[in-house]
Amino acid sequence: MNIYLDIETIPTQNPNHQAFVVENLKAPTNYKKPESIAEWIEENKQAAIDKTALDGTFGEIVVIGVAIDDQEPVKFYCQDWQCPDREAVILQQFFDYLKEQGLSRQTLPQFIGHNITKFDDRFIFQRAVINGVKPSYTTTRNNTYDTMTEWAGYGNTVSLAKLCQVLGIEAKGDIDGSKVWECIQAGKINEVADYCMKDVERVRQVYKRMNFVE
C-alpha cells in the first residue's frame, strides 16, 4: 500500500505560545541600546510568530491531503479554521480514514511525500501528541519515501515545483506554500484544501516517474 501525503500548516494561534515566542526573541548581538533592541523586537515579532508554521511544536495543521495507491486524493479540513478543536478533529478524521482503509499499527505501508521525513510526518506526530490524538499507524525510515531526498540527496533540497517543471508535470496555480497563511486569512480555506490535494497528486506523479511506474 502506497500512501501519498501532504499537509498545510499555519502559525500558532495560541496567544500564550505567541507571547512565548516573542519573549524569547533575541536581537542580533550588534544591538546594544535597550531602545534599539526593543525596536528590533517590535519590528520582527510578527515574522517570528509566522515562522512557527514550519515548526510542529507551535505551528498548527489546517489541511491534510492523502491518496492511497491510485485512489482519488481526499482532504481533511474544517471550514471554520478558527474552531478551537479544529486540529484534533482533522487528525482524528485522517487517522480514522487510514484505519478504514485497512491500515493499522501492525501494518507497514509506504508513506510518500515531498520533504515528508523532516516535515509532514514529524509535524503530524508532534501535533497528534499535543492534541492527544493517537495515530492509527507507525512510520519508520524504512517505510517512508521522500521525493526530495531521493532526488536531491540527503541534506540537500529541491522544490516540488522544480521537479514538476523538469518532469513535465503540471504545477501551476494561484496558490503556493508561501501563500497558504495569507489565503486562509483572506477566507480561502477551500482553495488551500484544493491546493493540498493537487500537491498530493503531484507527489504521486513524481514518485511514479522516479520509479519508472507506468
N, C-alpha and C positions, 0 to 999 in steps of 0.2 A: 504494500500500500504506500503510495506517494502522497504526501500532504503538503501542498503549496500554501505558503503563509505570508501575510503582510499585515502590519499594524500601522495605525496613525495615532500620534500622541500629541498632547498639549502640555503647556507648563502647569505646575501645581496651582490649584485653585484654592488651596487651604491657606487662609490668612496667617496662621501660625507658622506654616512652612515658609511662606513668603517672607515673613519677618525674620525667620532664622537665616535665610539666605542673605538678606540684606545686612543683618547684624554681623555675619561672618565674611562680608565682602571687604577685601583689603585693597587699598590704593597702592599703586606702584611705589617702590622704595624711594624714588626721587621726589615724591611729595612729602614735604616736611611740615609745612604750616598746617595747624588744625583746620583753619578755614578752607585751605586748598584741598585737604583730604575730604572734608565734609562736602565740598562742591563736587569733587570727583565721584564720590559715592552717590550723591543725588543724581548725577548725570548717567551713571552706569547701573543703578539698581534695577531698573526695569529690564535691561538686557540680561542681567544675571538671573532674574526670575524666569525670563523667557527661555533661557538655556536649560532650565530644568526639564523641558520637554524631551531632552535627549538622555535623561537620567531617570531610570525606573525607581530610584529611591524617592523622588519627589514628583516627577512627571506622571501624567495620567493617560490611560488609553481611552480613546474616543471611538475607534473603529477597529474591528478585526475582520480581515478578509481571508477566506480559506477555500481551497478547492481540493478535492480528493480524486486522485488519478485523473480521469478525463471528464469528470463531472463538471457541471457549471459552477463557477465560483459563487459563494454565498457571503453575505456580510452581516456582521453583528454590531449594532449601534443603537443609541437611543435618540429619538427625535429631540427630546429635551436633554441636550447635552449638559445642562446645568443641574440636572436632578442629582441630589446628594448620593444616591446609591447606584448611579449610572454605571460606574466601573464594575462593581460587583455583579450587577445584572448581566453586563456584556460578557464578563469572564465566565459566569455560570452557564449562560446560553452557549457559549463557544465550547466549553468542556462537555456539556450535555450533548451537543451535536456530534462531537467526535465519539462519544460513548455510544450514541445511537448508530453510528456508522461501524460499530464493531471494535472500536479502539479501547484498550484498557491498559492498566499499568503493567500487565503481563505480556503485552504485545510490543513489537519493536518495528514500527513502520519507519519510513524515511521522511523526515521533515526537510522541506526545501524552501529556501528563501534567499534574498539578496542582503547580505550582512546579517543573516539570521543568528549566527553564533554569538556575535558581540552585542547585537541589539535586540531583535524581535524576541528570540527565545528567552534571553535573560530578563528583558523588560516584562514579559508575561509572567515569568516565575516570580519576580520581585513584587509585582502588583497583586498577584494571587496571594502571596504571603501577607502583604499589608492588608488586603481586604478579607483575609480569612476564607478564601475560596480554594478548595483543594483541587489541583489538576487531575484530570482523568487519565493522564499518561505520564511517561517518563522520557526525557531526552538525554542523550549522551553524545559524545563526539562521534561515536560510531554510527549514529542514526540521524545525523544532520548533514545536509549537503548545502554548502554556502556558495552560491554562484559567484559572489565577489571574490572570495578566497580562491576558488577553483580557477578563476580566470587570471587574477592579478598576482596570486601567490600570497603566502602568509605575511601579514604585516603591511601589505600594500592595498590600495583601494582602486576601484573603478566604479563609476556610477552606472546604475541600471539604464539610464537614458543613453549613455555612451555605448553600452553593449547592444542595446536595441538598434541604435543607429548603424553600427558596423555590421550587425547581423540581418539588417533589413526588416526589423520588427517595428510595427507602428507604435510610436511612443509619444506622439504629440497630444496636447490637451491644454485646457485653460488653467489647470492646477498642477503644481509640483510640490515636492516635500517642503520646500521653503515657504509655501503659501498656505499650508494647512491651517495654522492658527489664525491667520488673517481671514481666511474664508469662513472658518467656524464663527469667529466674532461677528462676521457680516451675515450670519444666519444661513450659511450654505452647507450645513451638515450633510444634507443629502448628496450634494455634489462631491464632498470629501469622501463619503462612503462609496460612491461610484468610482472615484479615482482609486481608492484602495483595491476594489475588485479588479479594476483594469491592471493594476500592478501585479496582482496575483496571476492573472492570465499572461502578462509579460514574462514573469518569472518562469512560468511553466514552459513558454515557448523558448526562452533562453536555455533552460535546463535540457530540453529535448534537442536543441541544436548542439549543445556542448557534449551531449552523449549520443549523438547520431541516431536519435529515435525518430522513426518515420511517423 
